[in-house]
Amino acid sequence: MKPAPDNVGDTSTTYSNQVIAALMWMMVGVLMFAGVMLTVRLLLIDLPTTQTTFLRYAIGALILVPFAGRLSLGFLKSNHRSLFLIRACLHGAAVFLWFFAVLHAALADVNAMLNLVPVYVVIGAAVMFGEILTAPRMITILVSFSGALLIVRPGFADINIGMLAIFAAGPAFASSELIAKKLKANYDDKMIIITLSMLIALLLIIPALLVWEPMTLSHWLGVCLIGLLATLAHVAIMRSFRGPMWASQSGKFIQLLFVAAFGFILFDEVPAITTWAGAFLVMSSISYIAFVEARKHKS
């Protein structure tokens, strides 16, 4: 039998590695999603949102089928079909609202409002999975959320329909992530991801056909690109869920920097001083919680 101190040390190191991995995978995922936002604004601004959402998931399903193999039909034999279906409805609605918001509001404002999602998720994880909301974790949530509010504050004087759409999308995204975390206990990541894409595509095919617009080469390039980027983002985010939920959600705040940079460089959306102050708070809070958790589990 190994000495107790070594076991404790191994456990601490394992937990620290899980935290770091959750943060890093989530950062990869949100970078991909920032690319999706950019592509929608650049190439798909004149397509109906329903058509764009349908094609994103139809293409995502086609990309995943060769890798998922027999898992593609695993949903039919699942004992949790209702959970898969509920998640598809919630996530499909959330993505529709997200695409709509990207086309009708500043990118930094849209992304800042999405930072309400980790707050919903972490609180929901405490209720559903018993994850403890320690003082440092609560501080991270509150400081990061304050940073998001600083970034969106300049837009509060004139809240448009895009901002209302992304506000409504937040609870739906959070519910989808919590269901995904629950499904991970029984199903492979590939099955969870491809089932989501297939179900949303099936749910949207008729609504999309009703508003279908002819597509140019740039449109097809755009939908293929968002299908690829969003699928890779989902793979990365599902990997991040292998660690603590609070850690994966903290990593999501870094997307603020990516989106603010894209908006400034490509669309002349000049970030206010509050945007940079908010980004600083976000980065500081992520660094703080990573340092605190690493020290705690090494001691």
Phi, psi and chi 1 to 4 in degrees:
 res  aa     phi    psi   chi1   chi2   chi3   chi4
   1 MET       -  136.5 -179.1 -179.8  -67.9      -
   2 LYS   -74.2  149.9  -67.6 -177.3  179.5  179.8
   3 PRO   -59.7  147.2  -20.7   31.5      -      -
   4 ALA   -56.6  -43.6      -      -      -      -
   5 PRO   -58.1  -38.1  -26.7   36.5      -      -
   6 ASP   -66.4  -38.5  -71.7  -16.2      -      -
   7 ASN   -64.0  -42.6  -71.8  -25.7      -      -
   8 VAL   -62.7  -43.1  172.7      -      -      -
   9 GLY   -62.0  -42.4      -      -      -      -
  10 ASP   -62.8  -41.5  -69.3  -16.0      -      -
  11 THR   -63.8  -42.7  -57.8      -      -      -
  12 SER   -62.9  -43.8  -60.2      -      -      -
  13 THR   -63.7  -41.8  -58.9      -      -      -
  14 THR   -60.7  -45.0  -60.6      -      -      -
  15 TYR   -64.4  -42.6 -174.6   82.5      -      -
  16 SER   -60.7  -40.9  -63.0      -      -      -
  17 ASN   -64.8  -37.2  -70.2  -21.4      -      -
  18 GLN   -64.0  -40.6  -70.4  175.3  -12.0      -
  19 VAL   -63.0  -48.7  170.3      -      -      -
  20 ILE   -62.2  -44.4  -66.4  170.7      -      -
  21 ALA   -62.4  -42.2      -      -      -      -
  22 ALA   -61.6  -43.4      -      -      -      -
  23 LEU   -63.3  -46.5  -75.0  167.4      -      -
  24 MET   -68.1  -43.9  -64.9  -55.5  -63.8      -
  25 TRP   -63.6  -39.1  -81.8  114.0      -      -
  26 MET   -65.7  -38.1 -179.2   56.8   76.4      -
  27 MET   -63.5  -39.4  -70.7 -179.3 -173.1      -
  28 VAL   -62.3  -44.3  170.8      -      -      -
  29 GLY   -61.3  -45.1      -      -      -      -
  30 VAL   -72.5  -26.8  -61.2      -      -      -
  31 LEU   -64.3  -41.6  175.6   58.2      -      -
  32 MET   -62.5  -42.0  -62.9  -66.5  177.6      -
  33 PHE   -67.5  -32.3  -85.6  130.6      -      -
  34 ALA   -62.0  -37.2      -      -      -      -
  35 GLY   -64.9  -35.0      -      -      -      -
  36 VAL   -63.7  -46.8  172.0      -      -      -
  37 MET   -58.3  -43.4  -64.1  175.8   71.7      -
  38 LEU   -63.3  -43.7  177.5   61.9      -      -
  39 THR   -65.3  -41.8  -56.8      -      -      -
  40 VAL   -59.8  -44.5  170.0      -      -      -
  41 ARG   -68.6  -35.0  178.9   71.1   72.6   83.5
  42 LEU   -82.8  -39.7  -74.0  174.1      -      -
  43 LEU  -117.1  -16.7  -59.8  176.6      -      -
  44 LEU  -124.0   21.8  -56.8  172.7      -      -
  45 ILE   -67.1  -24.2 -166.4  167.5      -      -
  46 ASP  -104.3   11.9   53.5  -13.2      -      -
  47 LEU   -97.4  147.1  -81.1 -173.6      -      -
  48 PRO   -58.8  140.5  -23.2   33.1      -      -
  49 THR   -60.8  -37.9  -55.8      -      -      -
  50 THR   -62.8  -41.5  -54.9      -      -      -
  51 GLN   -64.3  -44.0 -176.7  175.9  -16.0      -
  52 THR   -62.2  -44.5  -59.0      -      -      -
  53 THR   -64.1  -44.4  -52.2      -      -      -
  54 PHE   -59.1  -49.3  162.2   72.1      -      -
  55 LEU   -64.9  -36.2  -72.6  169.4      -      -
  56 ARG   -57.6  -43.7  172.7  -97.0  175.6  -89.9
  57 TYR   -82.8  -32.4  -78.4  101.1      -      -
  58 ALA   -63.3  -45.3      -      -      -      -
  59 ILE   -67.7  -39.1  -68.4  169.8      -      -
  60 GLY   -60.0  -40.6      -      -      -      -
  61 ALA   -64.5  -42.6      -      -      -      -
  62 LEU   -63.3  -36.9  -69.5  174.5      -      -
  63 ILE   -64.8  -37.5  -68.6  172.3      -      -
  64 LEU   -84.3  -25.2  -73.6  168.2      -      -
  65 VAL   -53.4  -46.6  165.0      -      -      -
  66 PRO   -61.9  -28.3  -22.2   34.5      -      -
  67 PHE   -88.9  -29.7  -59.0   98.6      -      -
  68 ALA   -84.6  -27.9      -      -      -      -
  69 GLY    58.7 -129.3      -      -      -      -
  70 ARG   -65.2  -18.7  -71.2  179.2  -62.6  176.8
  71 LEU   -63.8  -20.1  -67.7  174.6      -      -
  72 SER   -60.0  -28.7  -56.5      -      -      -
  73 LEU  -104.1    7.4  -59.1  176.2      -      -
  74 GLY   -61.6  -27.7      -      -      -      -
  75 PHE   -58.1  -36.2  166.1   76.1      -      -
  76 LEU   -65.0  -28.2  -60.7  175.5      -      -
  77 LYS  -100.6    1.6  -59.0  178.2 -179.5  178.6
  78 SER   -72.5  148.5  167.5      -      -      -
  79 ASN   -87.6   -1.4  -66.1  -36.0      -      -
  80 HIS  -121.4   37.9  -61.6   86.7      -      -
  81 ARG   -59.3  -36.5  -72.1 -170.9  -65.5  -88.0
  82 SER   -64.9  -38.4   59.4      -      -      -
  83 LEU   -66.0  -43.7  -84.6 -178.9      -      -
  84 PHE   -59.5  -43.1  -81.0  106.8      -      -
  85 LEU   -69.4  -42.5 -173.2   57.2      -      -
  86 ILE   -61.0  -42.7  -68.7  170.2      -      -
  87 ARG   -63.3  -41.1 -177.7  177.2 -176.2 -124.5
  88 ALA   -62.5  -41.9      -      -      -      -
  89 CYS   -64.2  -46.0  -68.5      -      -      -
  90 LEU   -65.1  -45.6  -71.2  168.2      -      -
  91 HIS   -70.5  -39.4 -157.6   91.7      -      -
  92 GLY   -61.0  -43.7      -      -      -      -
  93 ALA   -63.6  -41.4      -      -      -      -
  94 ALA   -64.6  -42.9      -      -      -      -
  95 VAL   -67.7  -38.7  170.5      -      -      -
  96 PHE   -57.3  -47.9  174.6   88.9      -      -
  97 LEU   -65.0  -35.4  -68.2  167.9      -      -
  98 TRP   -65.3  -49.3 -177.7   50.3      -      -
  99 PHE   -59.6  -42.4  -78.5  157.1      -      -
 100 PHE   -60.3  -43.3 -177.0   86.3      -      -
 101 ALA   -66.0  -39.2      -      -      -      -
 102 VAL   -58.9  -32.9  167.3      -      -      -
 103 LEU   -84.0  -12.3  -63.0  175.0      -      -
 104 HIS  -126.1    6.5  -66.7   85.6      -      -
 105 ALA  -148.8  162.4      -      -      -      -
 106 ALA   -63.1  140.7      -      -      -      -
 107 LEU   -59.2  -41.9  -66.1 -177.3      -      -
 108 ALA   -63.9  -37.7      -      -      -      -
 109 ASP   -67.5  -42.3  -72.2   -8.7      -      -
 110 VAL   -60.3  -47.9  170.2      -      -      -
 111 ASN   -66.6  -36.4 -167.2   79.6      -      -
 112 ALA   -62.4  -40.8      -      -      -      -
 113 MET   -65.7  -31.2  -69.4  -58.4  -67.3      -
 114 LEU   -66.9  -17.9  -81.3  177.9      -      -
 115 ASN   -74.4   -0.8  -78.6  -76.3      -      -
 116 LEU   -72.4  -25.5  -68.9  168.1      -      -
 117 VAL   -60.1  -48.3  175.2      -      -      -
 118 PRO   -58.8  -31.8  -25.8   35.9      -      -
 119 VAL   -63.6  -46.6  177.2      -      -      -
 120 TYR   -60.7  -42.4  -58.1  143.2      -      -
 121 VAL   -67.9  -47.0  170.2      -      -      -
 122 VAL   -63.7  -41.0  172.6      -      -      -
 123 ILE   -66.1  -42.2  -66.3  172.4      -      -
 124 GLY   -64.0  -37.1      -      -      -      -
 125 ALA   -65.3  -34.7      -      -      -      -
 126 ALA   -64.8  -37.4      -      -      -      -
 127 VAL   -75.2  -45.4  175.1      -      -      -
 128 MET   -83.4  -36.8  -68.5  178.8   62.4      -
 129 PHE  -116.3   -0.2  -50.4  122.8      -      -
 130 GLY    73.8   17.8      -      -      -      -
 131 GLU   -68.1  133.0  -68.1 -167.3    5.1      -
 132 ILE   -82.3  131.0  -60.7  172.8      -      -
 133 LEU   -91.6   85.6  -67.6  177.1      -      -
 134 THR   -72.4  168.5   61.4      -      -      -
 135 ALA   -58.3  -48.2      -      -      -      -
 136 PRO   -60.6  -37.0  -25.8   36.5      -      -
 137 ARG   -68.2  -41.0  -65.3  174.3 -171.3  178.5
 138 MET   -64.6  -38.7  -72.9  -60.0  -60.4      -
 139 ILE   -61.5  -43.4  -69.7  171.5      -      -
 140 THR   -59.7  -45.7  -62.3      -      -      -
 141 ILE   -61.1  -48.8  -67.3  171.1      -      -
 142 LEU   -67.3  -41.7  -67.0  173.6      -      -
 143 VAL   -67.9  -42.9  172.0      -      -      -
 144 SER   -63.9  -41.3  -62.7      -      -      -
 145 PHE   -64.0  -39.2 -177.5   55.1      -      -
 146 SER   -62.1  -38.3  -61.6      -      -      -
 147 GLY   -62.6  -39.9      -      -      -      -
 148 ALA   -63.7  -40.4      -      -      -      -
 149 LEU   -65.6  -36.0  -71.1 -179.4      -      -
 150 LEU   -62.3  -39.2  -85.1  176.1      -      -
 151 ILE   -70.2  -39.2  -68.6  175.8      -      -
 152 VAL   -85.4  -13.4   79.5      -      -      -
 153 ARG   -53.2  -42.4 -176.3 -179.6  177.3 -174.6
 154 PRO   -58.9  -24.5  -25.1   34.8      -      -
 155 GLY   -88.3   -9.3      -      -      -      -
 156 PHE   -67.2  -21.4  -83.7  147.3      -      -
 157 ALA   -68.7  -23.0      -      -      -      -
 158 ASP  -142.5   75.3 -177.2   22.2      -      -
 159 ILE   -74.9  119.4  -61.8  178.8      -      -
 160 ASN  -100.2 -177.3   60.3   29.4      -      -
 161 ILE   -65.6  -29.3 -169.1  170.3      -      -
 162 GLY   -64.3  -40.1      -      -      -      -
 163 MET   -67.8  -37.6  -64.2  -60.0  -70.1      -
 164 LEU   -65.0  -36.9  -67.1  175.9      -      -
 165 ALA   -64.7  -45.3      -      -      -      -
 166 ILE   -72.0  -28.8 -159.1   61.2      -      -
 167 PHE   -64.5  -40.1 -178.2   77.0      -      -
 168 ALA   -71.2  -28.5      -      -      -      -
 169 ALA   -70.4  -27.0      -      -      -      -
 170 GLY   -54.4  -55.8      -      -      -      -
 171 PRO   -60.2  -34.7  -24.4   34.7      -      -
 172 ALA   -67.5  -43.0      -      -      -      -
 173 PHE   -61.8  -43.7  -87.9  128.9      -      -
 174 ALA   -62.8  -43.7      -      -      -      -
 175 SER   -62.5  -40.1  -60.5      -      -      -
 176 SER   -62.1  -42.8  173.3      -      -      -
 177 GLU   -67.1  -38.4  -67.8 -165.0   12.6      -
 178 LEU   -66.5  -39.5  -71.4  167.2      -      -
 179 ILE   -65.8  -39.8  -67.2  173.2      -      -
 180 ALA   -60.9  -41.1      -      -      -      -
 181 LYS   -61.7  -39.9  177.5   75.4  170.9 -179.9
 182 LYS   -67.9  -41.3 -175.1  175.2 -178.7   63.7
 183 LEU   -67.1  -28.2  -70.5  171.5      -      -
 184 LYS   -60.7  -21.7  -84.2 -178.0   64.5   66.8
 185 ALA   -68.0  -20.9      -      -      -      -
 186 ASN  -126.9  -11.4  -62.2  -68.2      -      -
 187 TYR  -133.7  153.1  -59.2   98.5      -      -
 188 ASP   -69.2  146.8 -177.1  -89.2      -      -
 189 ASP   -54.7  -42.9  -73.7    0.9      -      -
 190 LYS   -62.2  -39.2  -67.3 -169.0  -69.0  -66.2
 191 MET   -66.9  -41.5  177.3 -177.6  169.6      -
 192 ILE   -61.9  -42.8  -65.2  172.4      -      -
 193 ILE   -71.4  -47.1  -63.5  169.5      -      -
 194 ILE   -70.2  -32.9 -166.4  169.1      -      -
 195 THR   -63.4  -40.4  -60.4      -      -      -
 196 LEU   -59.9  -48.1 -179.9   69.9      -      -
 197 SER   -62.9  -44.8  -67.3      -      -      -
 198 MET   -66.0  -43.5  -67.5  173.7   68.0      -
 199 LEU   -67.0  -43.1  -73.1  176.6      -      -
 200 ILE   -64.3  -41.3  -67.4  178.2      -      -
 201 ALA   -60.6  -42.8      -      -      -      -
 202 LEU   -65.4  -40.3  -72.4  172.5      -      -
 203 LEU   -67.0  -29.1  -70.3  169.5      -      -
 204 LEU  -101.2   -5.7  -71.7  178.9      -      -
 205 ILE   -61.1  -43.9 -174.5  168.3      -      -
 206 ILE   -70.0  -48.7  -66.8  177.7      -      -
 207 PRO   -57.1  -35.9  -26.5   35.4      -      -
 208 ALA   -68.3  -41.6      -      -      -      -
 209 LEU   -63.9  -30.7  -70.6  174.3      -      -
 210 LEU   -68.5  -25.1  -68.4  174.7      -      -
 211 VAL  -117.3   14.2  -62.1      -      -      -
 212 TRP   -59.4  133.3 -164.4  -88.3      -      -
 213 GLU  -115.6  144.6  -66.2  -74.2  -16.5      -
 214 PRO   -56.7  145.9  -22.2   33.2      -      -
 215 MET  -116.8  139.4  -66.0  175.2   59.0      -
 216 THR   -90.1  175.5   64.6      -      -      -
 217 LEU   -60.6  -40.0  180.0   60.2      -      -
 218 SER   -66.5  -33.3   64.0      -      -      -
 219 HIS   -63.2  -47.2  -72.3  147.4      -      -
 220 TRP   -64.4  -38.0  -77.8  109.3      -      -
 221 LEU   -61.3  -42.8  175.5   61.9      -      -
 222 GLY   -63.8  -46.8      -      -      -      -
 223 VAL   -69.1  -34.7  -65.3      -      -      -
 224 CYS   -64.8  -40.1  -71.6      -      -      -
 225 LEU   -67.3  -44.0 -173.0   55.8      -      -
 226 ILE   -69.2  -32.0   65.0  170.7      -      -
 227 GLY   -62.8  -43.1      -      -      -      -
 228 LEU   -68.4  -50.3  175.9   61.5      -      -
 229 LEU   -62.5  -44.5  -71.1  174.2      -      -
 230 ALA   -67.4  -35.9      -      -      -      -
 231 THR   -65.7  -45.2  -60.2      -      -      -
 232 LEU   -62.5  -37.2  -68.2  174.6      -      -
 233 ALA   -63.0  -42.6      -      -      -      -
 234 HIS   -63.4  -39.3  -84.8  -69.4      -      -
 235 VAL   -60.3  -46.5  171.7      -      -      -
 236 ALA   -64.0  -42.7      -      -      -      -
 237 ILE   -68.1  -38.2  -71.1  172.5      -      -
 238 MET   -63.3  -36.1  -70.3  -58.2  -65.3      -
 239 ARG   -64.3  -37.1  -69.5  -70.9  -62.8  -90.2
 240 SER   -66.4  -26.9   78.2      -      -      -
 241 PHE   -71.7   -6.9  -72.5  169.7      -      -
 242 ARG   -70.0  -21.0  -65.3  179.6 -177.9  179.7
 243 GLY   -97.3 -172.9      -      -      -      -
 244 PRO   -60.6  141.7  -19.6   31.0      -      -
 245 MET   -63.7  -35.4 -154.2   64.4  167.4      -
 246 TRP   -63.9  -35.3   67.1  -95.8      -      -
 247 ALA   -70.7  -44.6      -      -      -      -
 248 SER   -64.0  -38.1   65.6      -      -      -
 249 GLN   -70.4  -34.0  -65.4  -54.4  -56.8      -
 250 SER   -62.7  -38.3  -63.7      -      -      -
 251 GLY   -63.9  -22.8      -      -      -      -
 252 LYS   -66.5  -26.3 -172.6  176.1  -68.2 -175.5
 253 PHE   -66.3  -20.4  -71.7  110.4      -      -
 254 ILE   -66.1  -18.4 -158.8   69.6      -      -
 255 GLN   -60.1  -24.5 -174.2  172.8  -16.7      -
 256 LEU   -54.2  -43.6  -72.4  166.4      -      -
 257 LEU   -66.3  -44.3  -62.9 -178.2      -      -
 258 PHE   -60.0  -48.7  -60.3  141.4      -      -
 259 VAL   -68.2  -42.3  171.8      -      -      -
 260 ALA   -61.3  -38.9      -      -      -      -
 261 ALA   -66.3  -45.2      -      -      -      -
 262 PHE   -61.9  -43.7  -71.4  150.3      -      -
 263 GLY   -62.1  -38.4      -      -      -      -
 264 PHE   -70.9  -46.6  173.4   68.3      -      -
 265 ILE   -72.0  -40.9  -65.8  170.3      -      -
 266 LEU  -101.0  -26.1  -63.7  171.3      -      -
 267 PHE  -123.9   10.2  -53.6  112.8      -      -
 268 ASP    56.6   29.9  -66.6  -35.0      -      -
 269 GLU   -86.4   90.5  -64.0  175.5   -4.8      -
 270 VAL   -73.6  117.3 -179.4      -      -      -
 271 PRO   -67.1  138.2  -18.0   32.0      -      -
 272 ALA   -75.0  169.8      -      -      -      -
 273 ILE   -59.4  -30.8 -172.8   64.6      -      -
 274 THR   -66.7  -28.2   48.8      -      -      -
 275 THR   -64.0  -46.6  -61.8      -      -      -
 276 TRP   -68.1  -37.0  -59.3  117.7      -      -
 277 ALA   -63.5  -41.8      -      -      -      -
 278 GLY   -64.7  -42.3      -      -      -      -
 279 ALA   -61.7  -38.6      -      -      -      -
 280 PHE   -63.0  -43.3  175.4   76.9      -      -
 281 LEU   -61.1  -41.8  -75.9  176.2      -      -
 282 VAL   -62.0  -51.1  169.7      -      -      -
 283 MET   -63.1  -38.9  -66.8 -171.6   66.3      -
 284 SER   -65.1  -41.5  -62.0      -      -      -
 285 SER   -68.2  -38.5   62.7      -      -      -
 286 ILE   -64.3  -44.6  -67.7  172.5      -      -
 287 SER   -62.5  -39.5  -59.1      -      -      -
 288 TYR   -62.9  -49.6  164.0   73.6      -      -
 289 ILE   -68.9  -36.4 -167.5   60.6      -      -
 290 ALA   -62.1  -41.4      -      -      -      -
 291 PHE   -67.3  -45.4  175.9   74.7      -      -
 292 VAL   -62.8  -46.1  168.6      -      -      -
 293 GLU   -68.2  -38.0  -68.6  -69.4  -28.7      -
 294 ALA   -63.4  -43.9      -      -      -      -
 295 ARG   -65.3  -41.3  -74.3 -162.1   61.7 -177.5
 296 LYS   -62.6  -39.2 -179.0  174.4   69.4  174.9
 297 HIS   -90.9   -1.5  -71.6  -83.7      -      -
 298 LYS   -95.5  -19.2  -74.5 -179.9  179.9  178.7
 299 SER   -80.4      -   60.5      -      -      -
